[in-house]
Amino acid sequence: MTFDGTRVERWSSQGVLVQNLGTLPASTFPSFVVAEPSGAAVVIGESTNHELYRVPTDGSGPTPLAFFFFNYDGAFSPSGELYVSGAAGGFGQGNDIFRVELPSGVLHPVAHVAGPSGPIAFDAAGNLYYATQGIGFPAPADSTDVIRWNAFELPLGNLTELDAVTICSGLDGGASLAVEPLSQRVYLAETSFLFGTNFVRRIGNTPAASPIVVDTGSLAIHSLHFVAGAGPATFDAFQPASGSRMVYGATDFFSTSQRCEVRPARPQLSLSGPGLTGPGTVTLTVTGGVPGGSAYLLHCAQSSLLPGEVPVQFPTFLLHTPFLLSAARRVPFYIPADAGGTSVYQIYNPGGLQGTRAYQFLVAGPTGTFVGSTNAAQF
């Protein structure tokens, strides 16, 4: 779904326009668009006339929902309740978070936070995350914190920052928040007018432990969210691309926006050499591994392959493998990766290996910690 201030539109996952859901009577400054969990409608906010609208997906058009001064962001809780963030008291009066009844539009105060308005997001447990904003323009360095109110606190209302748990402090601006559905990790679109930077970070307990996933340069990031994939892979490096994918909007100084998508890139295993068809060497090549890291070879009989890959939780990563692990064997040493993340290993086929074995590499970082795996290959 997109809302450009005038049109509310539905798009396919391939970026093809599916349907115009409705059009406002005049152009406005868009705040957010969020889909109801049932899929029956989306809710949009605009900060020109400060209105919230409910827009049914049957194409019947927008219906005014509520007046919310300087509304900024919206999110649905796992129980289906709509929460909206904005400066309900007016410019310079801090930020408020309200629960909005559907379809009546009645507003219920939940929290008040100092500073300009910031983004909100829920995790699967119903905990509410918020990114604080530094006062002034540009906001000072290190003035954004990601905080969390626990689910049981939200019905109490009258919450402030003092009731929240600080997840990470010392960040530089927060434009949009999202929680990856499988790992439940929190991601922040960090926009700094002071430094002119635009990042998406995976939030850890410190900025140093919050790796940058996307750097868009001068393009402002908005509408950060995740789309579930066809498989159980988490949104992590060196995982299958079939899992969760990150989607966001990126806008330049001319207000030209583009939809962007990020998928994990899995290392690839390929086989080559005369041993594929008869006696001789078989070269196993891993590309896309960890630069300066290593690879670790697993192999098993082709008769022990499962119909498809299954996820197995290891201490440091989620392994996706078609191997019946009880039947798998390993080469008892690591194979180094070069500066480009490529590892090469050779085996010798005396002439009878064809149709008997399958191979897969685990990939590790420079310290030997496993972070992902390749596809499986056989000959």
N, C-alpha and C positions, 0 to 999 in steps of 0.2 A: 504494500500500500504506500502511496505517496500523497502528500498534500503540499502544493506549491503556493498556497495563499489564496488560490481561486478554485482549482480543480482537485477533486479527490479521485484518485485512480488506482485501479488494481492491475498488478503486473504479474506475469509468470516468473518462475525462478530463472528463466533464461533472459529476462529483461524485455519481454514482449508485452505490449499493452493488451490487457484482456478486456477491461471495462472501465468506462467513466461512471463512477458511483454518484457523482453530484457536483454541482458548481455553485459557489457562493455568488450573491448578486454583485459584489464588488471585490476588487483585489484587496487582500489583507496581508499582514506580516505573519507567516505561519509559525506556530510554536511546536506542535507535535501532532502525530497521528498514531493511534494505537488500536489494535483489533480486539474486540470483545472475545473472550475465550470460546464462546459458542460459535463464533464466525458469523453471527446474524447481522453485525454492524461494526463500524469503526467509530471511534470518538476522535474528533479533531479539536485543536485549540488554536486561536489566533489572538495576537496581542495588539491589533489595531483598534478593534471595537471591544476587545476583551471578552469574547464569547467562546463558549464550548458548544459544539454541535454533535449530535448523534447522526451518523450516516448509515442507513441500512444497506446491506450488500445486495439487496434486490433491485437497486437502482432507483428507488422512490425519492431520493434526494435528502438533503440535510434538514434536520429539525433542531431548532435551538434547544439546548440542554440547560445551560446555566451561565450566569455572568461571573467571571473570575478575573479580577484585575491582574494584568500582566502575567497571565498564565504562561508557564515555561515548559513543563514536561508532564507526562502522564504515564501511569503504569497500572496494570491489573495485578492484584494479588492472586496467589494460587486458588483462593476461594472465590474468585470472580468479582471482587470489589474494586472499583476504580478509585485511584488516588491521583491527585493533581498537585503539582508544585508551582508556586507563583507568588508574586508580591501583592497579596490580597489587600494589604494595608496601604499600598501606594509606593511610589518610587522612594528608595532610601529608608524604608521602614522594615527591612529584613524580609525574609522569605517564610511563606506559610505552606504547609502541606495539609490538604483537606481530603477527606473521603467524600466522594460524590455518589449519591444514590441514583440508580437507574431504574426506571426512566424519568423519575420526578425531578432530578437535578438538585435536590436538597444537599447543601454543603454541611459537613461535620468537621470541625477543626481537629487536627491530629497533632501537629507539631509547629513550632515557630523557631526559626534559626536566624542568627544575625547574618548580615551581609546580603549581597545580591542573590538572585534566584539560581538554584542549581538543579541538576538532574537527579532522578530517582530510579530505583530498580528493585525488584523482589527476587529472592531466591526461592527454591522449592519448599522451604520450611515456613515461608511467609514472613521472613525477616526483611525489613525495609532498609535499603542503602541510600545514602545521599552524599553528594560531593559539595562541600562548602566552597564559597567563593570569597576571595580577598576583596577588601574594600578599597576603592580607588580605581583610576584608569590611567595606565595599565595597572592591574593588580600586582602587589609586591611578589617577589620570588618566594617560593615555599609556603604560599598562603592557602593552599587547598588541602583539605583533609577528606578522606573517605570514611564516613561513619556509618554505624548500623544500629537501628532500634530493633530489639527482638520482638517476635510476633506477639507475644503475650502483652507487650506494652501498648500496642497500637490502639486497642479499644479504650484505654485509660484516657487518652487525649492529653492536652496541655503539656506535651513533651517539648524538651529543648535539647541542645547539644549535651547538656550535663547528664541526660538520661541515656545517651547513646554510647556505644563502644567505638573507640577509634581504631579503624582497621589499618590505615596508613596515613601519615601526615608528611607535610613538606613537599607536596606536589605543586605544579604550576598551572592551575586552571582546570576546570572540569566542565566539558560541554555535554557529554552523554555518558550514561552508565548502562551496562548490560551484564547479565550473569549467564555463563555458558551452561546449557541445560544438563549435560552429563557430568562434568567435573564439578559444577557449582562454583567455579572460579569467577571472580569479579574482574571486569574489564572497564577501563575508563578512557574516554576520548579526552585527552589532555590538550587544551589550547591555551597558549601563553601569548598575549599581546605584547608583553614585556620583551620576550625573546624571539617572537615571530615563529614559534614552533608549533607543530600539530602532530601529536602522537596518539596511538592507541597503546595503552599499557595493560599488561596482566598484573593486577594489584597484589603485591606482597605486603609484608609488614613494614617495609621501608622503601623509599624510592629506589635505592640500590638493588633491592630484591624484587623490583617491579619491572621486568624486562619490556622493552619496546617491541611490539609486534608489528606495527605499521608506522611509517613516517611519511606523511603526505606533503612535506615541505610547507608551502604557503597556502595549501588548500585547507579550508576549515572543515572539520569533521562534525557530522551530526547524524542523528537517527541510527545510532549504533545498536545492533541487535544480532541475534543468532537464529539460524534456521536449522532445524534438525535434518540430518541426512538419512540415507537409506541403511546405514550400518551403525554399530555401536561405538564407533571411534570418537574419542574426545578431540577437542580443538587444541592439539599440541603439535609441535614440530615432530617430524619423522613418524607420523601416524597416517593411516589410510585417508585418502581424500573423500571417501564415501561417508564420513561422519559429519559432525556439526561444522557449519561454515559461518564465517563472520560476514555480515553485510552492513554497509554504512553509506552515507552520502558524503560527498566531498564537493565543496563550493568554492569558486574562485572570487576575486574581487569584483567581477562583473555579474555576480549572482548566478552564474552558470553552474548548475549542479549535475553531478554524475553519480550513478549507482555503482558501488564498488563491492567486490566479493573477494574474500580470502579463504582459501582451503589449505589444509595441511599438505605438505609435499613429502611423500614417502620415498625413502631410498629404493632404488631399483636394482635387482639382481638380474644379470644376463649371463648366458653360457655361450661359449664359443670354443672352437678347436676341433681337430680331427677325431678326438675321442668321443664326440657326440654320435658318431656312426660306426665306430670300430676302434681297434687298438690305437691308443695315443693319449695325449694330454687333453684335459678339459679345463679351460680357464673360466673361473668364476669371478665376475667383476661387479663390484658394488659401486654405484654412482649416487651422489646426493647424500652421502653420509655426513658425519660431523667432521668439519675440517680439522685436521690434526688429531682426530680421535682414533677409533679403532672399530673393528668388526669381529664377530664371534660366530663361528659356523656351527649350525645345527643340521643334522641330516637324519632321515628316517626312510624305512622301506615304503615304496609307493603303495603297498597294500595296507599301510597304516595311516594313509591320508583320510581326513574327514571330508564330507561332501562340500564343505566351505569353511571359511575362516571363522574361528570362535575367539572371543576375547578372554584373556587370562590375566588377572591382576598380579603383576610383579611388584616388588617394593617400590620401585622408582618409575614404573611406566606400565601402560596397558599393552600387553603383547597380543597381537592378532595373528593367529597361526592356523593352518589347516592340519598341523601335525597332531597325532595322538601323542601327547608329551611323554607318556609312560614308555612309548616305543622309540622315542627320539634319542639320538646319540650326539655327542659334541666333540669337536676338535679341542684338545685341552690347552689352547693358547689363543691369545688375541692376535689379530692381523691388523697391522697399522694402516691408518688412512692418511693420504697425503694432504697437502694444504687445500685441495679442492674437495676433500671428502670422499675420495676414491680409494677403495681397497681391492687388491687383486690376490687371488689364491688359486693354485693349480692342483688338480688331482690327476691320477693316471688311470685310464681305463684299459685293463688288459684285454678287453674284447667282450666281456660279458656283463657290463654294468647297465647297458641300455634296458630301459623299462623296469629298473629295480629300485632306484634311489631317488629321493627328492631332497632339495637343499633350501635353506633359509638362513639369513644372517640376522643376528641381533646387532644393533649399532650402539656404540657407547661414545661418551665424550672423552676428553683428554685424561680425565682421572679414572676412567674405566667404568663410570656409572652408566648403566643402560638407559637409553632414552627412547628407543623405538626399534623397528624391525623392517626388513625388506619384504617384498613379495616372495612367495615360494616358487622355485623353478625345478623342472625335472627334464630328463631326456631318455 
